[in-house]
Every structure is written in C-alpha cells, then in structure tokens.
C-alpha cells in the first residue's frame, strides 16, 4: 500500500485487457478494490453491484436503504445546487426501479456550495461539478460495458464447458455400456432441453475429472436404468 508501489498497481491494471483507466478521484488500490472485490461495502455480502456514481458496492438490500431522490429530498437542498446531486437507478429488494442518493456525498457537496460567497463563485462551482459528473457518467458507462462483456464471455465459456462435460460423460457411459440409453433419453424431447442434458449431474459448468466421474457414475446409471425400465413397461 506504499505510494512507491503505485506503478506496480498501474502496471497490473494495464495488463487487464480492455479495463477502463483509473478515474482521477480514485487511486489504484481503491479502483482495484471497487472493481474486483465482489462484496457489499456495508454488510460484506457477496455479489454486490457497483454504484459507480457513489464509488461503492451495495447489495440489493443495502442499496434499498439509501434515500430516494424524490420531491421531498430535493426540496431540502439549496435551489441552485439540486442539478448536480449525484444519483443512481437501482432495482430494490421490493422489486422496483428507483433513483437513490447518497446522503454523505450530498452533505459534502452542500457544505462546499454554501461556503461560496458570491453568485459567480456558485455558478462556476456548479459548472465544474457538472463537468465532473459528465466524466464520471462516461467512465461508469465504460465500466458497465466492460463488466457486461466479461459476463458474456463467461456465459459462452460455461456453455462450452457444459457441452464438453456432456460429451465426456457420454464417452464414460459408452465404456460401461450405457451410452445408447443416454442417447435414447436425449431423443425423448423435440427441444434442446432433453431430460438427460438437463440433468443436474450433467448440466454443470465444471470439467469432468476421474474423481467427479466416480462420484456421479452410480447415480447416472441408476437414472438411466429407471428410464429404460419405464420405456420397456410402456411397450
């Protein structure tokens, strides 16, 4: 965490393909923390969303506790100051889309605003904060695009792993004489969601290992045996 290590942090960030640059209001460790540590900054719950305008990660429950950007909230702010108040659109725990504000950021900005003596100073300050807000919005878009691309790549990779896992399971079943029944089970549906491919032991984004096969072999054989008996009983 020494300042002398900043170049190392920067070099590490630049090694991540397509990662947006570090914004001016964050240092490299702060940026890495908010970008790659998937925990809520309030309750430490995993899988938290980034609210880039506030520079924090919140889970859905904690984000839902933020003050709403409604008429009451804006009425409490100085008139010339309202336009630059940062806000975020979130999907709340009550399954609604709402705009929320950060009280600490709003209080800090209001203190700065009210400390200015003249109308010209306040006009210049608002213009500066508007520019900062525009830069932050553009950076947020870049970050969201990066995350969306990574999610897409991860989804494609999981599809590939699932397909390979199914093929590996079919090869193993072939070795013990059960592949034909598995293929027959796959033909029982006119859609791609056949009962064999969708079975919880088959449809996993996890490579099949010898250890993994030994753990699922008997259960798969039992499932295929039951399917075969059902088919014979229907003849």
Phi and psi restraints in degrees (value plus and minus 20) as a CYANA .aco file:
   2 UNK   PHI     -89.0   -49.0
   2 UNK   PSI     127.4   167.4
   3 UNK   PHI     -79.8   -39.8
   3 UNK   PSI     -49.4    -9.4
   4 UNK   PHI     -87.9   -47.9
   4 UNK   PSI     -33.4     6.6
   5 UNK   PHI    -112.2   -72.2
   5 UNK   PSI     -17.8    22.2
   6 UNK   PHI     -77.7   -37.7
   6 UNK   PSI     -59.2   -19.2
   7 UNK   PHI     -84.0   -44.0
   7 UNK   PSI     -51.9   -11.9
   8 UNK   PHI     -89.2   -49.2
   8 UNK   PSI     -64.1   -24.1
   9 UNK   PHI     -79.8   -39.8
   9 UNK   PSI     -63.6   -23.6
  10 UNK   PHI     -84.3   -44.3
  10 UNK   PSI     -63.1   -23.1
  11 UNK   PHI     -82.9   -42.9
  11 UNK   PSI     -59.1   -19.1
  12 UNK   PHI     -84.0   -44.0
  12 UNK   PSI     -62.8   -22.8
  13 UNK   PHI     -83.4   -43.4
  13 UNK   PSI     -62.8   -22.8
  14 UNK   PHI     -88.6   -48.6
  14 UNK   PSI     -35.1     4.9
  15 UNK   PHI     -99.1   -59.1
  15 UNK   PSI     -32.6     7.4
  16 UNK   PHI    -106.6   -66.6
  16 UNK   PSI      94.5   134.5
  17 UNK   PHI     -80.6   -40.6
  17 UNK   PSI     107.8   147.8
  18 UNK   PHI      56.7    96.7
  18 UNK   PSI     -19.6    20.4
  19 UNK   PHI     -86.9   -46.9
  19 UNK   PSI     108.9   148.9
  20 UNK   PHI     -80.1   -40.1
  20 UNK   PSI     133.1   173.1
  21 UNK   PHI     -85.4   -45.4
  21 UNK   PSI     139.0   179.0
  22 UNK   PHI     -88.2   -48.2
  22 UNK   PSI     108.1   148.1
  23 UNK   PHI     -89.9   -49.9
  23 UNK   PSI     138.5   178.5
  24 UNK   PHI     -84.5   -44.5
  24 UNK   PSI     -47.3    -7.3
  25 UNK   PHI    -108.5   -68.5
  25 UNK   PSI     -18.5    21.5
  26 UNK   PHI    -144.4  -104.4
  26 UNK   PSI     127.3   167.3
  27 UNK   PHI    -110.2   -70.2
  27 UNK   PSI     153.7   193.7
  28 UNK   PHI     -81.0   -41.0
  28 UNK   PSI     -67.0   -27.0
  29 UNK   PHI     -81.5   -41.5
  29 UNK   PSI     -59.1   -19.1
  30 UNK   PHI     -82.6   -42.6
  30 UNK   PSI     -62.6   -22.6
  31 UNK   PHI     -85.1   -45.1
  31 UNK   PSI     -64.3   -24.3
  32 UNK   PHI     -82.5   -42.5
  32 UNK   PSI     -58.4   -18.4
  33 UNK   PHI     -84.6   -44.6
  33 UNK   PSI     -68.9   -28.9
  34 UNK   PHI     -90.6   -50.6
  34 UNK   PSI     -48.1    -8.1
  35 UNK   PHI    -100.9   -60.9
  35 UNK   PSI     -60.5   -20.5
  36 UNK   PHI    -136.0   -96.0
  36 UNK   PSI     -25.9    14.1
  37 UNK   PHI    -118.0   -78.0
  37 UNK   PSI      81.2   121.2
  38 UNK   PHI    -102.6   -62.6
  38 UNK   PSI      39.2    79.2
  39 UNK   PHI    -153.2  -113.2
  39 UNK   PSI     123.7   163.7
  40 UNK   PHI     -83.1   -43.1
  40 UNK   PSI     113.2   153.2
  41 UNK   PHI     -94.3   -54.3
  41 UNK   PSI     -27.0    13.0
  42 UNK   PHI    -122.0   -82.0
  42 UNK   PSI     -74.4   -34.4
  43 UNK   PHI    -130.8   -90.8
  43 UNK   PSI     -22.0    18.0
  44 UNK   PHI      46.6    86.6
  44 UNK   PSI      -4.8    35.2
  45 UNK   PHI     -88.4   -48.4
  45 UNK   PSI     122.5   162.5
  46 UNK   PHI     -95.6   -55.6
  46 UNK   PSI     141.1   181.1
  47 UNK   PHI      41.1    81.1
  47 UNK   PSI      46.8    86.8
  48 UNK   PHI    -128.2   -88.2
  48 UNK   PSI     126.7   166.7
  49 UNK   PHI    -103.7   -63.7
  49 UNK   PSI     130.0   170.0
  50 UNK   PHI    -110.5   -70.5
  50 UNK   PSI     105.5   145.5
  51 UNK   PHI    -119.9   -79.9
  51 UNK   PSI      72.6   112.6
  52 UNK   PHI     -83.4   -43.4
  52 UNK   PSI     -53.3   -13.3
  53 UNK   PHI     -82.9   -42.9
  53 UNK   PSI     -52.9   -12.9
  54 UNK   PHI    -116.6   -76.6
  54 UNK   PSI     -27.3    12.7
  55 UNK   PHI      41.0    81.0
  55 UNK   PSI      21.7    61.7
  56 UNK   PHI    -162.4  -122.4
  56 UNK   PSI     142.8   182.8
  57 UNK   PHI    -129.1   -89.1
  57 UNK   PSI     113.0   153.0
  58 UNK   PHI    -151.2  -111.2
  58 UNK   PSI     120.2   160.2
  59 UNK   PHI     -95.3   -55.3
  59 UNK   PSI     151.5   191.5
  60 UNK   PHI     -82.3   -42.3
  60 UNK   PSI     -59.9   -19.9
  61 UNK   PHI     -87.1   -47.1
  61 UNK   PSI     -64.6   -24.6
  62 UNK   PHI     -90.2   -50.2
  62 UNK   PSI     -57.2   -17.2
  63 UNK   PHI     -84.3   -44.3
  63 UNK   PSI     -52.4   -12.4
  64 UNK   PHI     -87.9   -47.9
  64 UNK   PSI     -36.7     3.3
  65 UNK   PHI    -108.5   -68.5
  65 UNK   PSI     -26.3    13.7
  66 UNK   PHI     -87.9   -47.9
  66 UNK   PSI     130.0   170.0
  67 UNK   PHI     -85.6   -45.6
  67 UNK   PSI     121.5   161.5
  68 UNK   PHI     -95.5   -55.5
  68 UNK   PSI     123.9   163.9
  69 UNK   PHI    -104.2   -64.2
  69 UNK   PSI      52.8    92.8
  70 UNK   PHI    -131.7   -91.7
  70 UNK   PSI    -196.7  -156.7
  71 UNK   PHI     -80.3   -40.3
  71 UNK   PSI     -57.8   -17.8
  72 UNK   PHI     -84.0   -44.0
  72 UNK   PSI     -64.0   -24.0
  73 UNK   PHI     -83.7   -43.7
  73 UNK   PSI     -66.1   -26.1
  74 UNK   PHI     -87.6   -47.6
  74 UNK   PSI     -51.4   -11.4
  75 UNK   PHI     -85.9   -45.9
  75 UNK   PSI     -43.0    -3.0
  76 UNK   PHI    -103.3   -63.3
  76 UNK   PSI     -27.2    12.8
  77 UNK   PHI    -119.7   -79.7
  77 UNK   PSI     132.1   172.1
  78 UNK   PHI     -77.4   -37.4
  78 UNK   PSI     121.4   161.4
  79 UNK   PHI     -77.7   -37.7
  79 UNK   PSI     -68.7   -28.7
  80 UNK   PHI     -94.0   -54.0
  80 UNK   PSI     -25.2    14.8
  81 UNK   PHI    -119.7   -79.7
  81 UNK   PSI     -36.3     3.7
  82 UNK   PHI     -84.3   -44.3
  82 UNK   PSI     -53.1   -13.1
  83 UNK   PHI     -85.9   -45.9
  83 UNK   PSI     -44.8    -4.8
  84 UNK   PHI    -121.3   -81.3
  84 UNK   PSI     -13.0    27.0
  85 UNK   PHI     -84.7   -44.7
  85 UNK   PSI     103.5   143.5
  86 UNK   PHI     -90.1   -50.1
  86 UNK   PSI     123.9   163.9
  87 UNK   PHI    -166.8  -126.8
  87 UNK   PSI     141.6   181.6
  88 UNK   PHI    -154.8  -114.8
  88 UNK   PSI     122.2   162.2
  89 UNK   PHI    -113.2   -73.2
  89 UNK   PSI     100.4   140.4
  90 UNK   PHI    -144.6  -104.6
  90 UNK   PSI     140.2   180.2
  91 UNK   PHI    -122.4   -82.4
  91 UNK   PSI      90.1   130.1
  92 UNK   PHI     -98.0   -58.0
  92 UNK   PSI     149.5   189.5
  93 UNK   PHI     -86.2   -46.2
  93 UNK   PSI     -38.0     2.0
  94 UNK   PHI    -110.4   -70.4
  94 UNK   PSI      -6.2    33.8
  95 UNK   PHI      42.0    82.0
  95 UNK   PSI      27.4    67.4
  96 UNK   PHI    -154.0  -114.0
  96 UNK   PSI     128.2   168.2
  97 UNK   PHI    -110.0   -70.0
  97 UNK   PSI     106.9   146.9
  98 UNK   PHI    -164.5  -124.5
  98 UNK   PSI     129.7   169.7
  99 UNK   PHI    -106.6   -66.6
  99 UNK   PSI     112.7   152.7
 100 UNK   PHI    -146.3  -106.3
 100 UNK   PSI     139.2   179.2
 101 UNK   PHI    -141.2  -101.2
 101 UNK   PSI     146.2   186.2
 102 UNK   PHI    -129.5   -89.5
 102 UNK   PSI      95.7   135.7
 103 UNK   PHI     -82.5   -42.5
 103 UNK   PSI     -59.3   -19.3
 104 UNK   PHI     -84.6   -44.6
 104 UNK   PSI     -63.2   -23.2
 105 UNK   PHI     -85.2   -45.2
 105 UNK   PSI     -63.1   -23.1
 106 UNK   PHI     -81.7   -41.7
 106 UNK   PSI     -62.1   -22.1
 107 UNK   PHI     -85.5   -45.5
 107 UNK   PSI     -61.0   -21.0
 108 UNK   PHI     -84.6   -44.6
 108 UNK   PSI     -63.8   -23.8
 109 UNK   PHI     -86.0   -46.0
 109 UNK   PSI     -59.7   -19.7
 110 UNK   PHI     -84.7   -44.7
 110 UNK   PSI     -58.2   -18.2
 111 UNK   PHI     -82.3   -42.3
 111 UNK   PSI     -63.1   -23.1
 112 UNK   PHI     -82.6   -42.6
 112 UNK   PSI     -65.2   -25.2
 113 UNK   PHI     -82.9   -42.9
 113 UNK   PSI     -66.3   -26.3
 114 UNK   PHI     -93.3   -53.3
 114 UNK   PSI     -37.6     2.4
 115 UNK   PHI     -97.1   -57.1
 115 UNK   PSI     -36.7     3.3
 116 UNK   PHI     -96.0   -56.0
 116 UNK   PSI     118.1   158.1
 117 UNK   PHI    -110.0   -70.0
 117 UNK   PSI     -57.1   -17.1
 118 UNK   PHI    -132.3   -92.3
 118 UNK   PSI     141.9   181.9
 119 UNK   PHI     -83.8   -43.8
 119 UNK   PSI     -56.9   -16.9
 120 UNK   PHI     -84.5   -44.5
 120 UNK   PSI     -61.0   -21.0
 121 UNK   PHI     -82.9   -42.9
 121 UNK   PSI     -62.1   -22.1
 122 UNK   PHI     -88.4   -48.4
 122 UNK   PSI     -57.5   -17.5
 123 UNK   PHI     -83.9   -43.9
 123 UNK   PSI     -64.0   -24.0
 124 UNK   PHI     -85.7   -45.7
 124 UNK   PSI     -59.8   -19.8
 125 UNK   PHI     -83.7   -43.7
 125 UNK   PSI     -64.3   -24.3
 126 UNK   PHI     -83.3   -43.3
 126 UNK   PSI     -60.4   -20.4
 127 UNK   PHI     -82.3   -42.3
 127 UNK   PSI     -61.5   -21.5
 128 UNK   PHI     -83.9   -43.9
 128 UNK   PSI     -66.7   -26.7
 129 UNK   PHI     -86.0   -46.0
 129 UNK   PSI     -52.0   -12.0
 130 UNK   PHI     -85.4   -45.4
 130 UNK   PSI     -61.7   -21.7
 131 UNK   PHI     -83.7   -43.7
 131 UNK   PSI     -63.1   -23.1
 132 UNK   PHI     -81.4   -41.4
 132 UNK   PSI     -60.6   -20.6
 133 UNK   PHI     -84.6   -44.6
 133 UNK   PSI     -59.6   -19.6
 134 UNK   PHI     -84.6   -44.6
 134 UNK   PSI     -62.2   -22.2
 135 UNK   PHI     -84.6   -44.6
 135 UNK   PSI     -59.4   -19.4
 136 UNK   PHI     -85.6   -45.6
 136 UNK   PSI     -59.1   -19.1
 137 UNK   PHI     -83.7   -43.7
 137 UNK   PSI     -61.0   -21.0
 138 UNK   PHI     -86.8   -46.8
 138 UNK   PSI     -61.2   -21.2
 139 UNK   PHI     -85.7   -45.7
 139 UNK   PSI     -59.3   -19.3
 140 UNK   PHI     -80.3   -40.3
 140 UNK   PSI     -61.3   -21.3
 141 UNK   PHI     -81.5   -41.5
 141 UNK   PSI     -62.9   -22.9
 142 UNK   PHI     -82.9   -42.9
 142 UNK   PSI     -62.0   -22.0
 143 UNK   PHI     -86.1   -46.1
 143 UNK   PSI     -63.5   -23.5
 144 UNK   PHI     -84.6   -44.6
 144 UNK   PSI     -58.3   -18.3
 145 UNK   PHI     -84.0   -44.0
 145 UNK   PSI     -59.3   -19.3
 146 UNK   PHI     -84.2   -44.2
 146 UNK   PSI     -67.1   -27.1
 147 UNK   PHI     -82.0   -42.0
 147 UNK   PSI     -61.7   -21.7
 148 UNK   PHI     -83.1   -43.1
 148 UNK   PSI     -60.3   -20.3
 149 UNK   PHI     -85.6   -45.6
 149 UNK   PSI     -60.7   -20.7
 150 UNK   PHI     -86.3   -46.3
 150 UNK   PSI     -58.1   -18.1
 151 UNK   PHI     -83.7   -43.7
 151 UNK   PSI     -59.9   -19.9
 152 UNK   PHI     -84.3   -44.3
 152 UNK   PSI     -64.9   -24.9
 153 UNK   PHI     -83.2   -43.2
 153 UNK   PSI     -60.2   -20.2
 154 UNK   PHI     -85.9   -45.9
 154 UNK   PSI     -59.3   -19.3
 155 UNK   PHI     -84.3   -44.3
 155 UNK   PSI     -63.1   -23.1
 156 UNK   PHI     -83.0   -43.0
 156 UNK   PSI     -60.2   -20.2
 157 UNK   PHI     -85.5   -45.5
 157 UNK   PSI     -58.6   -18.6
 158 UNK   PHI     -86.2   -46.2
 158 UNK   PSI     -56.5   -16.5
 159 UNK   PHI     -82.2   -42.2
 159 UNK   PSI     -63.6   -23.6
 160 UNK   PHI     -82.6   -42.6
 160 UNK   PSI     -62.9   -22.9
 161 UNK   PHI     -85.3   -45.3
 161 UNK   PSI     -61.7   -21.7
 162 UNK   PHI     -82.5   -42.5
 162 UNK   PSI     -63.3   -23.3
 163 UNK   PHI     -82.4   -42.4
 163 UNK   PSI     -64.1   -24.1
 164 UNK   PHI     -86.6   -46.6
 164 UNK   PSI     -57.7   -17.7
 165 UNK   PHI     -81.6   -41.6
 165 UNK   PSI     -64.0   -24.0
 166 UNK   PHI     -82.9   -42.9
 166 UNK   PSI     -62.6   -22.6
 167 UNK   PHI     -82.5   -42.5
 167 UNK   PSI     -60.9   -20.9
 168 UNK   PHI     -85.6   -45.6
 168 UNK   PSI     -58.5   -18.5
 169 UNK   PHI     -85.9   -45.9
 169 UNK   PSI     -62.1   -22.1
 170 UNK   PHI     -81.6   -41.6
 170 UNK   PSI     -59.2   -19.2
 171 UNK   PHI     -83.4   -43.4
 171 UNK   PSI     -62.2   -22.2
 172 UNK   PHI     -85.8   -45.8
 172 UNK   PSI     -60.0   -20.0
 173 UNK   PHI     -86.1   -46.1
 173 UNK   PSI     -53.9   -13.9
 174 UNK   PHI     -81.3   -41.3
 174 UNK   PSI     -57.8   -17.8
 175 UNK   PHI     -86.5   -46.5
 175 UNK   PSI     -46.7    -6.7
 176 UNK   PHI    -130.5   -90.5
 176 UNK   PSI      -8.6    31.4
 177 UNK   PHI      64.4   104.4
 177 UNK   PSI       1.9    41.9
 178 UNK   PHI    -139.6   -99.6
 178 UNK   PSI     -15.4    24.6
 179 UNK   PHI     -85.1   -45.1
 179 UNK   PSI     -60.9   -20.9
 180 UNK   PHI     -79.2   -39.2
 180 UNK   PSI     -59.9   -19.9
 181 UNK   PHI     -88.5   -48.5
 181 UNK   PSI     -57.1   -17.1
 182 UNK   PHI     -83.6   -43.6
 182 UNK   PSI     -62.0   -22.0
 183 UNK   PHI     -87.5   -47.5
 183 UNK   PSI     -55.6   -15.6
 184 UNK   PHI     -84.3   -44.3
 184 UNK   PSI     -58.1   -18.1
 185 UNK   PHI     -86.9   -46.9
 185 UNK   PSI     -54.6   -14.6
 186 UNK   PHI     -88.6   -48.6
 186 UNK   PSI     -41.8    -1.8
 187 UNK   PHI    -109.7   -69.7
 187 UNK   PSI     -19.8    20.2
 188 UNK   PHI     -97.5   -57.5
 188 UNK   PSI     -26.3    13.7
 189 UNK   PHI    -143.3  -103.3
 189 UNK   PSI     121.4   161.4
 190 UNK   PHI    -101.1   -61.1
 190 UNK   PSI     -24.4    15.6
 191 UNK   PHI    -131.9   -91.9
 191 UNK   PSI     151.9   191.9
 192 UNK   PHI     -91.6   -51.6
 192 UNK   PSI     -39.3     0.7
 193 UNK   PHI    -105.9   -65.9
 193 UNK   PSI      43.6    83.6
 194 UNK   PHI     -98.2   -58.2
 194 UNK   PSI     136.7   176.7
 195 UNK   PHI     -84.2   -44.2
 195 UNK   PSI     -47.4    -7.4
 196 UNK   PHI     -94.7   -54.7
 196 UNK   PSI     -69.6   -29.6
 197 UNK   PHI     -83.0   -43.0
 197 UNK   PSI     -50.4   -10.4
 198 UNK   PHI    -110.4   -70.4
 198 UNK   PSI     -21.0    19.0
 199 UNK   PHI     -83.0   -43.0
 199 UNK   PSI     121.1   161.1
 200 UNK   PHI     -81.1   -41.1
 200 UNK   PSI     -45.1    -5.1
 201 UNK   PHI    -102.1   -62.1
 201 UNK   PSI     -38.8     1.2
 202 UNK   PHI    -116.5   -76.5
 202 UNK   PSI     -67.3   -27.3
 203 UNK   PHI    -105.9   -65.9
 203 UNK   PSI      57.7    97.7
 204 UNK   PHI    -154.2  -114.2
 204 UNK   PSI     117.4   157.4
 205 UNK   PHI    -100.2   -60.2
 205 UNK   PSI      37.9    77.9
 206 UNK   PHI    -162.5  -122.5
 206 UNK   PSI     110.8   150.8
 207 UNK   PHI     -84.8   -44.8
 207 UNK   PSI     124.2   164.2
 208 UNK   PHI    -104.2   -64.2
 208 UNK   PSI     103.6   143.6
 209 UNK   PHI    -130.4   -90.4
 209 UNK   PSI     149.1   189.1
 210 UNK   PHI     -78.4   -38.4
 210 UNK   PSI     -63.1   -23.1
 211 UNK   PHI     -82.9   -42.9
 211 UNK   PSI     -64.6   -24.6
 212 UNK   PHI     -84.3   -44.3
 212 UNK   PSI     -60.6   -20.6
 213 UNK   PHI     -82.5   -42.5
 213 UNK   PSI     -63.8   -23.8
 214 UNK   PHI     -82.6   -42.6
 214 UNK   PSI     -47.3    -7.3
 215 UNK   PHI     -98.5   -58.5
 215 UNK   PSI     -46.2    -6.2
 216 UNK   PHI    -129.5   -89.5
 216 UNK   PSI     -32.5     7.5
 217 UNK   PHI     -75.3   -35.3
 217 UNK   PSI     -73.0   -33.0
 218 UNK   PHI     -82.8   -42.8
 218 UNK   PSI     -58.3   -18.3
 219 UNK   PHI     -87.3   -47.3
 219 UNK   PSI     -59.0   -19.0
 220 UNK   PHI     -87.8   -47.8
 220 UNK   PSI     -62.1   -22.1
 221 UNK   PHI     -83.1   -43.1
 221 UNK   PSI     -59.9   -19.9
 222 UNK   PHI     -83.4   -43.4
 222 UNK   PSI     -62.6   -22.6
 223 UNK   PHI     -84.4   -44.4
 223 UNK   PSI     -63.5   -23.5
 224 UNK   PHI     -88.4   -48.4
 224 UNK   PSI     -55.6   -15.6
 225 UNK   PHI     -84.7   -44.7
 225 UNK   PSI     -62.5   -22.5
 226 UNK   PHI     -83.5   -43.5
 226 UNK   PSI     -59.8   -19.8
 227 UNK   PHI     -84.6   -44.6
 227 UNK   PSI     -59.4   -19.4
 228 UNK   PHI     -86.2   -46.2
 228 UNK   PSI     -62.6   -22.6
 229 UNK   PHI     -82.6   -42.6
 229 UNK   PSI     -59.9   -19.9
 230 UNK   PHI     -83.4   -43.4
 230 UNK   PSI     -60.0   -20.0
 231 UNK   PHI     -86.7   -46.7
 231 UNK   PSI     -60.2   -20.2
 232 UNK   PHI     -88.3   -48.3
 232 UNK   PSI     -55.9   -15.9
 233 UNK   PHI     -89.1   -49.1
 233 UNK   PSI     -46.0    -6.0
 234 UNK   PHI    -102.2   -62.2
 234 UNK   PSI     -33.8     6.2
